[in-house]
Structure formats: C-alpha cells, structure tokens
Amino acid sequence: MNWLKKFMIGRYGSDNLSVFLLILSIILTFASSFARNSVLMTMSYIPLFIALYRMFSKNIQKRSMESYKFAMLVSPIYSRYKRFLSRIRASKTHKYFKCTTCKTNLRVPKGKGKILITCPNCKKEFIKRT
Ligand SMILES: [Zn+2]
C-alpha cells in the first residue's frame, strides 16, 4: 500500500461529491442491467470516470470549489430530510401544528387532551386536541 500512498501525494482524493458520483454510477449500472438498456449502461460510466478524474486530480483548489458547490446544493435537501426524520422519531411523544396566522411549525406534547397553544412567534392563541 506504500506505492498507493506515494501515488496519492499531491492529489485530491475522495470527498462527498466523488462518493455521490460513485453511488450514482452503481445505481445506473443496476438500472441498466435490470432494464437491459445498453445506452444507460454506457451512461453509467460517465459519473464513474468523473469521480476517478476528481480523485486523481492535482488541481486541489478547483476540486475543493466543486465540492463546496455540491455541499451548498445538497444542504437544503439534507436539512429537510433530517427535519423529516426527527419528526418521525418525535411523532410518538409530540404533535405538530402550524400556526394559523404566521405558519410557524409548533411542537406540543402528545396526550394532554385539549390545550391552549400560544404561538411563540406571533402570540396568537388557539385550542387544539393533542
Ligand atoms: Zn404564529
């Protein structure tokens, strides 16, 4: 493995974008073999070669910039996904409401019967069953 370490000196290596491209390539490969589509099979090599090019690239600054742009593109999707997961986890103990005036998401404990909910944002009060 020493030769690999020597070979990778000064090269960019792997990052989240490269991993994403490799996963995309694997998905396209499976999809093409499932659909028996040779065009899709050829297309599945494109993200693979881009990922390999990025890993062995010596232009580290440019690759870092690409990685940063990818992170900026993905972060809203990822944060929405994280919020969705935390809502599912909390669904046994909490109930979610949307404020009728300012549309703020409100989280209240479940199983308390009819309660008066005050929106912390606009101070609007409404009664809901939890
Ligand atoms: Zn409100």
Residues whose N, C-alpha, C, O or C-beta is under 5 A from the ligand:
A	BS01	ZN	C99 T101 C102 K103 T104 C119 N121 C122 K124
